[in-house]
Amino acid sequence: MATSAHAVNYTGPLVLAVLLPTVAVLLDPTQTPLNAAHDKAITIVLGWATAAPVAFKEVMERLDQGVREVLEGSVRLAVTGGRSQTAAAQPTTKKQISLKSF
């Protein structure tokens, strides 16, 4: 991984534009349990995002929507530790006190 991160620093978006879609083929955030290839691939993707954040963001914005969704879902799953996003996505309802006018 150190070699690939080193290459990303020097060539930026050009390398990531080729590598991210290629690595995305190994990712499937909907598969349970996640396989070893998924774990290795997401480790590499997170390394690239850390090593060259500006280039990573630039390339992610230009990726095909399907590839981007797979990458984002996999990263989100890795960062949250596999916790369900549905609980976090649902807004909490606040109790309201209705004031009656006299």
N, C-alpha and C positions, 0 to 999 in steps of 0.2 A: 504494500500500500504506500510506503514512503516514496517509491519511485514514481507511482502514478500521481501522487500529490505534488511531487517535485515538477513533473511535466505540466500539470495544470497551472502551477504558478507562472511558468514561462510562456505558455501558449494560450492561456486563458480560455476564452469561450470556444475557440476552434476545437480543442481537444474534448471539452465537455459536450459540445454539440454532437460529437460522434459517440462518445462513451456513455452518456446518460441514457439514450434510447436503447443502446445495446445491453446495458446492465438492467434496464427496466424489464427486459424479457424474463429475467430470473425472479422478478418480484411478483408476488400474488398476495396482497394483504387480506384477501377473503378466505384464503386457505387456512384450515385449522387442523392440526398444529402447523406452525411455520416450519419449513424444511431448512436444512443447513445452508443451502445455496442462497436462500432468501436472507438469512442472517448475515452471511458474508457479504452479499451484495449491498445490503443496507448499511453495513459498517463502512464499506468503501464509499458509498454515496454521501454519508455523513462526514467522512474524512474530506471529500472534495468540497463539500459545502463549508466546512471549517477552514480549509486551506485557501480557498478563493471565493469568498462570499459574494463579491460583486459579479464576477464572471458566472457563478452558479445561478444567481438570481436572473441575470441577463438571459442565460440559456433556458432556464425554466419558463420564462415568459414567452419564449419563441417555440417551445415544444408543442407537438400535436396534443390536443386536449386529452385524448385517451392515455397517452404516455405520461402526461403531467399528472393526471388523476391517480394513476398507479403509483407514481413516485411520491406524490403528496400523501396518499393514504398509507403507504409503507413507512414513510418518515414519521407521520403522525402516530402510527401504531408503535413504532420503535421508541419514540420520545415519551409517549404516555405509558409505556410498559404494558400495552395490551388492554388497558382499561377501556371500557365501553364509552364511546363518544355520545351516545344517546342521552345519558344522564347529564352530561355537561352541556349538551345542546338545548335541553329543555329549560325554559326560563322558570324560575321559582315564582310561585304566586304569593303575593304579599296580602296579608289580611288588611282589609280596608274598613275603616269606620265611616259609616255614612252619617253625615251631620244633617239633621232636619232643620229646616228654617222655620221659625215661628211666625 
